[in-house]
Amino acid sequence: MADVTQELMFEILKNLQQRFDKVDHAVSELRQDMLSIRGHLHNVQGDLNGIRSVCARIDDRFDRIETRLDLREFAEAAQKPLTP
């Protein structure tokens, strides 16, 4: 009877080992997926930083254009005669 219980225990342990191998494989796949997603997030963050810098440059250019237009309006106003 001791032989039967040892054989049963051996089968149970063998099944547990197979299950743990499957779990280990699934965890490694999930880790690879997570690393892939992390890489994509870094790429997206780099793209957003690039877009922000372009928007900042455009904003600076608009500020300079507005400043020039204000100066031009003052120059045109000085040349026109005042009409009451």
C-alpha positions in Angstrom: 0.0 0.0 0.0 2.9 2.3 0.6 4.0 1.7 -3.1 0.6 2.9 -4.3 0.7 6.2 -2.4 4.2 6.9 -3.5 3.2 6.3 -7.2 0.2 8.6 -6.7 2.4 11.2 -5.1 4.9 10.9 -8.0 2.1 11.4 -10.5 0.7 14.4 -8.7 4.1 16.0 -8.4 4.7 15.4 -12.1 1.4 17.1 -13.0 2.3 20.0 -10.7 5.7 20.4 -12.4 4.0 20.5 -15.8 1.6 23.1 -14.6 4.4 25.2 -13.1 6.3 25.0 -16.4 3.2 26.3 -18.2 2.8 29.1 -15.7 6.5 30.0 -16.1 6.1 30.1 -19.8 3.0 32.3 -19.6 4.8 34.7 -17.2 7.7 35.0 -19.6 5.4 35.8 -22.5 3.6 38.4 -20.4 7.0 39.9 -19.5 7.9 40.1 -23.1 4.6 41.8 -23.9 5.1 44.2 -21.1 8.5 45.2 -22.3 7.1 45.6 -25.8 4.4 47.9 -24.5 7.0 49.8 -22.5 9.0 50.4 -25.6 6.0 51.7 -27.5 5.1 54.0 -24.7 8.7 55.4 -24.8 8.3 56.0 -28.5 4.9 57.7 -28.0 6.4 59.9 -25.3 9.3 60.9 -27.6 6.8 61.8 -30.3 4.7 63.9 -27.9 7.9 65.7 -26.8 8.7 66.5 -30.4 5.2 67.8 -31.0 5.4 70.0 -27.9 8.7 71.5 -29.1 7.2 72.2 -32.6 4.2 73.8 -31.0 6.4 76.0 -28.8 8.4 77.1 -31.8 5.2 77.9 -33.6 3.9 79.9 -30.6 7.2 81.9 -30.5 6.9 82.6 -34.2 3.3 83.8 -33.7 4.4 86.1 -30.9 7.1 87.6 -33.1 4.6 88.1 -36.0 2.1 89.7 -33.6 4.8 92.1 -32.4 5.7 93.0 -35.9 2.1 93.6 -36.8 1.6 95.9 -33.8 4.7 97.9 -34.8 3.5 98.2 -38.4 0.0 99.4 -37.2 1.6 102.1 -35.2 3.8 103.2 -38.1 0.8 103.3 -40.5 -1.2 105.2 -37.9 1.5 107.8 -37.7 1.6 108.4 -41.4 -2.2 108.8 -41.8 -3.7 112.2 -41.1 -6.0 112.4 -38.1 -9.6 112.8 -39.1 -11.9 114.1 -36.5 
